């Protein structure tokens, strides 16, 4: 997962599985599926004032 702002440094989350959540720069995602070459996720939380 990488974000453009405020810190563009990528964050690496190894071992995530469907149902896992990961947070970075105020955003939280929940992994919904992992297939060969593709990861799908839902945005659970984002910083206030962003859409």
Secondary structure, DSSP 4 states (H G I P E B T S, - for coil): ---SSS-------TT--TT-EEEETTEEEEEEEEETTEEEEEEEE--TT--
